[in-house]
């Protein structure tokens, strides 16, 4: 530092302070109606800051309003989705009930002779090992079902019988095509008697114990139950004869196409009284 500045440092500092003070005072001097230079300087410095802060708060307010609005919209949408879901479920249930009532009326029209003596059930399962052996329905012991009750399709054709096990709300149906199924039948035209037996491997049936000397039976004849087995009521249609062959030396080999049709097996009718209890 020069010696002059070092020797007069205090005086120079005092002079600088006086100059600064005078400058500040001059800036504060009113300029008539115009703001002072200091006020103008402060305004130019602080106005942009105030503007930025105000914009930030306004943006935050708008963002919060949009968030609250979107939350309300989301809640309303969720309520509408829930209501739509319940309406769809109610629609499905109502359509199912209408369909069930329609099926009941259809079955009642097809079975005028047994009106009031049957219950309508829906098929809820098939035998996983072989669909031609058995199925499960949604009616059981609480509905009066028990073993050996005849089961018919919606057209009144014999498709099987109730078999064990029978639960309170479900029951097993042994199909007419099961290997262990049998029913006493006769042909509609020639009135030939025989035993209808199931063949689960091909989904067909056979008419057994027709003598080889019997030549009145013809292909296309319909087979109906006789009621002699005291399980199935007389007159239930079971199937049609499709082929007749000589077979063994004593009996003919007769193939039968049952009326069992899985495509129309959504509803079935179960006769609630066995043959020996029906008038």
Secondary structure, DSSP 4 states (H G I P E B T S, - for coil): --HHHHHTHHHHHHHHHHHHHHHHHHHHS-BTTBPPHHHHHHHHHHHHHHHHHHHHHHHHHHHHHHHHHHHHHHHHHHHHHHHHHHHHHHHHHHHHHHHHHHHHHHHHHHTGGGTTSEEEEEEEEE-SS-TTTEEEES--GGGT--TT-EEE-TTS-EEEEEEEEE-SS-EEEEETTSTT-EEEEEETTT--EEEEEEETTTTEEEEE--BTT-----TT-EEEE-STTSSS-TT-EEEEEEEEE--SSSB-EEEEEES--GGG-SEEEEESS-GGG--
